[in-house]
């Protein structure tokens, strides 16, 4: 189909830039905490706040995408995110924790771009290739890697406010690029039903809640580590902000590379197998992190492996959604599942901050809860969940 590759590339780029904006606070959490004398709990709340709106906001944004199309919604999300990016810079420059929380809350709008892209790329590809398409689109998660690596460096090179201005310009330029070069798929048709009935209809599908659980673990784990890892590495291994950012970028990059692999393998051997591998591998690697492997190679390898397992899981979940959700409800289902994934990333940083043992300098409790969650979810997936076509699942509860 003409334009498939171009529109997939544009959607992936737009997703990446918005995710960079969404993750602006995480890489700078350590200097913010130092400048404002924040506790571990306050720092965790600061890091987690943008995730909240980026999560819950995916529900209405996914439904609106069904109605107005991905092209329009990509432009809207990119433009609306510009103001919070600049306001976060202002709050950081004056060392205001309260304003950082408030503006960080609205910064979460950028995180809703995910709920735009899944139905957009789904419409461009046939069912047999949707695992590939959603997996490639998921590379846009690399925006978190870009943010982790470049944001601290940009601040050192250009200053805090100039760094945020650069991202704001990138968002504006991306919106213009979308307007000029992006098109909705020829076979896409707007779903003009009112939003609330669409949400209720999607909520009646068993696939919606099953995939919400899986995505809350897989994508939630990725988001939680991507945002909190700079703080974790500084606390446990005493890395500098730039060194912690570089290692967090490596973690995010591994998950980004793994996501399309998970989607492609799901097309070939089935998403259930991929999700089970993800959950088992993630739980095992989280258990390794409890032991605090030595810095550099052992710790780095274990975190990269953890990111890889989480990444293939995110690809597997949305290959499952693409295969099983009714086509006209993909945007709405995606919004709910994406919200669950974001919320899955909202609470772990808070738990990590609240359960941090300063005496022993470890996060055993938080990591142990991740191990337990992965184990229980894997058991549930193996025994209770099955991959069915959208026609079979239509109307099921």
C-alpha positions in Angstrom: 0.0 0.0 0.0 1.4 3.3 -1.1 2.7 5.4 1.8 3.0 2.7 4.4 6.7 3.1 5.1 6.6 6.9 5.0 3.7 7.2 7.4 5.1 4.6 9.8 8.4 6.5 9.9 6.6 9.8 10.5 4.5 8.3 13.3 7.6 6.8 14.9 9.5 10.1 14.7 6.5 12.0 16.2 6.2 9.4 19.0 9.9 9.7 19.8 10.0 13.5 20.0 6.9 13.6 22.2 8.4 10.9 24.5 11.6 12.9 24.8 9.5 15.8 26.0 7.5 13.5 28.3 10.7 12.3 30.0 12.4 15.7 30.5 12.2 15.7 34.3 13.6 12.2 35.0 17.2 12.8 33.7 17.3 16.0 35.7 15.9 14.6 38.9 19.2 14.4 40.7 20.2 18.1 40.3 16.6 19.1 41.1 16.7 17.0 44.3 20.1 18.6 45.2 19.0 22.2 44.5 15.7 21.8 46.4 16.9 19.4 49.1 14.2 16.8 48.2 13.7 13.5 50.0 13.7 10.3 48.1 9.9 10.2 48.2 9.6 13.8 46.9 12.0 13.0 44.1 10.1 9.9 43.2 6.8 11.9 43.1 8.5 14.6 40.9 9.6 11.9 38.4 6.3 10.0 38.4 4.0 13.0 38.0 4.2 13.4 34.2 3.6 9.7 33.9 0.1 10.1 35.4 -1.3 12.4 32.8 0.5 10.6 30.0 -1.2 7.5 31.2 -4.8 8.5 32.0 -4.8 11.0 29.1 -4.4 8.1 26.7 -7.9 7.0 27.2 -9.6 10.1 25.7 -6.8 10.6 23.2 -7.3 7.1 21.9 -11.0 7.6 21.5 -10.5 10.9 19.8 -8.0 9.3 17.4 -10.8 6.9 16.4 -12.9 9.9 15.6 -10.4 12.5 14.1 -7.6 10.3 12.8 -3.9 10.0 13.7 -2.7 12.9 11.6 -4.9 15.4 13.4 -4.2 14.1 16.8 -0.5 13.9 16.3 -0.5 17.6 15.4 -2.7 18.5 18.4 -0.6 16.5 21.0 2.7 17.9 19.7 1.5 21.5 19.7 -0.2 21.4 23.1 2.9 19.9 24.7 5.0 22.9 23.8 3.8 25.1 26.7 4.4 22.6 29.5 7.9 22.0 28.2 8.7 25.7 28.5 6.9 26.1 31.8 8.9 23.1 33.3 12.1 25.0 32.4 10.8 28.1 34.2 9.9 26.1 37.3 13.3 24.4 37.3 15.2 27.7 36.9 13.6 29.2 40.0 13.9 25.9 42.0 10.1 25.7 42.7 9.1 22.1 43.6 5.4 23.0 43.6 5.5 24.5 40.1 7.6 21.6 38.8 4.9 19.2 40.0 2.1 21.3 38.5 3.8 21.9 35.1 5.1 18.3 35.1 1.6 17.2 35.4 0.7 18.9 32.2 3.9 17.7 30.6 2.3 14.3 30.7 0.2 15.3 27.6 3.2 14.5 25.5 3.0 10.9 26.7 -0.5 10.4 25.1 1.1 10.3 21.6 1.3 6.6 22.0 -2.5 6.2 21.9 -2.5 8.1 18.7 0.1 6.0 16.9 -1.2 2.5 17.5 -4.5 2.9 15.7 -2.8 5.1 13.0 -0.3 2.4 12.0 -2.8 -0.4 12.4 -4.9 1.2 9.7 -2.0 1.2 7.3 -1.1 -2.5 7.6 -3.0 -5.8 7.2 -3.5 -8.0 10.2 -0.6 -10.3 9.4 1.9 -7.4 9.6 0.5 -5.4 12.5 2.9 -7.0 14.9 5.7 -5.6 12.7 4.1 -2.2 12.3 3.3 -1.7 16.0 6.7 -3.0 16.9 8.5 -0.5 14.6 6.3 2.3 15.8 7.3 1.3 19.3 10.9 2.3 18.5 9.6 5.7 19.3 10.0 4.7 22.9 13.6 5.6 22.1 12.6 9.2 22.9 13.3 8.2 26.5 16.8 7.1 25.6 17.4 10.3 23.7 16.2 12.3 26.7 18.3 10.3 29.2 21.4 10.7 27.1 21.1 14.2 25.7 19.1 16.2 28.1 21.8 16.4 30.9 24.4 17.1 28.2 22.3 19.8 26.6 21.8 21.4 30.0 25.6 21.4 30.5 26.2 22.8 27.0 23.4 25.3 26.5 21.7 25.8 29.9 18.4 24.6 31.4 16.0 26.9 29.6 17.7 26.7 26.2 17.5 22.9 26.4 13.7 23.1 26.8 13.5 25.6 24.0 15.2 23.2 21.7 12.6 20.5 22.5 9.8 22.9 22.1 11.1 23.9 18.7 11.4 20.2 17.8 7.8 19.6 18.8 6.6 22.6 16.7 8.6 21.4 13.7 7.3 17.9 14.1 3.7 19.2 14.1 4.4 21.1 10.8 6.0 17.9 9.3 2.9 15.9 10.2 0.6 18.5 8.7 2.6 18.5 5.4 3.7 14.9 4.9 1.5 12.6 7.0 -1.8 11.0 5.8 -4.4 8.8 7.4 -4.7 5.3 5.7 -7.0 5.2 2.7 -9.2 2.6 4.4 -9.5 4.5 7.7 -13.0 5.7 8.5 -13.8 8.0 11.4 -15.8 6.5 14.3 -18.2 9.4 15.1 -19.9 7.7 18.0 -19.8 9.7 21.2 -16.7 9.0 23.3 -18.3 7.7 26.5 -20.3 5.0 24.7 -17.1 3.9 22.8 -15.2 3.7 26.1 -18.0 1.6 27.6 -18.1 -0.7 24.6 -14.3 -1.2 24.8 -14.5 -1.8 28.5 -16.9 -4.7 27.8 -14.2 -6.5 25.8 -12.2 -9.0 27.8 -9.2 -8.3 25.6 -9.1 -4.8 26.9 -8.6 -5.7 30.5 -6.4 -8.7 29.8 -4.0 -6.7 27.8 -4.2 -3.8 30.3 -2.7 -6.1 32.9 0.1 -7.4 30.7 1.0 -3.9 29.5 0.9 -2.5 33.0 3.7 -5.0 33.8 5.8 -4.8 30.6 5.5 -1.2 29.6 5.0 0.0 33.2 8.3 -1.7 34.1 10.0 0.0 31.2 8.6 3.5 32.0 9.4 3.1 35.7 13.1 2.2 35.1 13.5 4.7 32.3 12.4 7.5 34.6 13.8 6.4 38.0 17.0 4.7 36.8 19.1 8.0 36.9 18.1 8.3 40.6 18.7 4.6 41.3 22.2 4.6 39.7 23.2 7.8 41.5 22.0 6.4 44.8 23.3 2.8 44.6 26.4 3.3 42.4 27.2 7.0 42.9 27.3 7.8 39.2 27.3 11.4 38.1 24.2 12.8 36.3 25.7 12.4 32.9 27.0 8.9 33.5 23.7 7.9 35.0 21.9 9.4 32.0 24.2 7.5 29.5 23.5 4.2 31.2 19.8 4.9 31.4 19.9 5.7 27.7 21.5 2.3 27.1 18.7 0.6 29.1 16.0 2.5 27.1 17.8 1.7 23.8 17.8 -2.0 24.6 14.0 -2.0 25.2 13.5 0.1 22.0 15.4 -2.5 19.9 13.6 -5.3 21.6 10.1 -4.0 20.9 10.0 -4.6 17.1 11.6 -7.9 17.7 8.8 -8.8 20.1 6.2 -7.7 17.5 7.8 -9.6 14.6 8.3 -12.8 16.6 4.6 -12.4 17.7 3.5 -12.5 14.1 5.5 -15.8 13.6 5.1 -17.8 16.8 2.3 -16.0 18.6 2.1 -13.1 21.1 1.3 -15.3 24.1 4.7 -17.1 23.9 6.6 -13.8 23.6 4.7 -12.2 26.5 5.5 -15.3 28.7 9.2 -15.1 27.8 9.1 -11.4 28.7 7.5 -11.9 32.1 9.7 -14.8 33.1 12.9 -13.1 31.9 12.0 -9.7 33.6 11.2 -11.4 36.9 14.5 -13.3 36.8 16.6 -10.2 36.0 14.8 -8.1 38.7 15.9 -10.8 41.2 19.4 -10.3 40.0 19.2 -6.6 40.6 18.3 -7.2 44.3 21.9 -8.6 44.7 23.3 -5.3 43.4 25.8 -6.7 40.9 29.1 -4.7 40.7 29.1 -1.6 38.6 29.8 -1.5 34.9 29.8 -4.8 33.2 27.8 -7.1 35.6 25.3 -4.4 36.5 25.1 -3.0 33.0 24.6 -6.4 31.4 21.8 -7.3 33.8 20.0 -4.0 33.3 20.3 -4.3 29.5 18.9 -7.9 29.6 16.1 -6.7 31.8 15.3 -3.9 29.3 15.3 -6.4 26.5 12.8 -8.7 28.2 10.5 -5.8 29.0 10.8 -4.5 25.4 9.8 -7.8 23.7 6.9 -7.9 26.1 5.6 -4.5 25.0 5.8 -5.6 21.3 4.0 -8.8 22.1 1.2 -7.1 23.9 0.3 -4.8 21.1 0.7 -7.5 18.5 -1.9 -9.3 20.6 -4.1 -6.2 20.7 -3.8 -5.7 16.9 -4.8 -9.3 16.3 -7.7 -9.5 18.7 -9.3 -6.0 19.1 -12.2 -5.1 16.7 -10.6 -2.7 14.1 -13.1 0.1 14.7 -12.3 0.0 18.4 -8.5 -0.3 18.2 -7.9 3.4 19.2 -10.2 3.2 22.2 -8.8 -0.2 23.3 -5.3 1.2 22.8 -6.1 4.2 24.9 -7.2 2.1 27.8 -4.4 -0.4 27.5 -1.9 2.4 27.1 -3.2 4.1 30.2 -2.8 0.9 32.1 0.8 0.7 30.9 1.5 4.2 31.9 -0.1 3.8 35.3 2.0 0.6 35.7 5.0 3.0 35.4 3.6 5.6 37.7 3.5 3.7 40.9 6.9 1.8 41.0 9.0 5.0 41.3 6.8 6.0 44.3 7.2 2.5 45.8 10.9 2.6 45.2 11.3 6.0 46.8 9.1 5.0 49.8 10.7 1.6 50.4 14.3 2.7 49.9 16.5 1.4 52.7 19.0 4.3 53.4 20.8 2.3 56.0 21.8 -0.5 53.6 21.5 1.7 50.5 19.2 -0.8 48.6 15.8 -1.1 47.0 15.2 -4.7 47.9 11.5 -4.3 48.7 10.6 -2.5 45.5 12.5 -5.0 43.3 11.1 -8.0 45.2 7.6 -6.7 44.4 8.5 -6.6 40.7 9.7 -10.2 40.9 6.4 -11.3 42.5 4.3 -9.3 40.0 6.1 -10.9 37.0 5.7 -14.4 38.5 2.0 -14.0 39.2 1.2 -12.4 35.8 3.1 -15.2 34.0 1.1 -17.8 35.8 -2.2 -16.0 34.9 -1.1 -15.6 31.3 -0.1 -19.2 30.9 -3.3 -20.7 32.4 -6.0 -18.2 31.6 -5.2 -16.1 28.4 -5.6 -17.2 24.8 -5.1 -15.5 21.5 -8.3 -15.1 19.6 -9.4 -13.2 16.5 -11.3 -9.9 16.8 -14.4 -11.6 15.5 -14.3 -14.1 18.3 -13.7 -11.5 21.0 -16.3 -9.0 19.8 -18.8 -8.5 22.6 -17.1 -10.8 25.1 -16.7 -9.7 28.7 
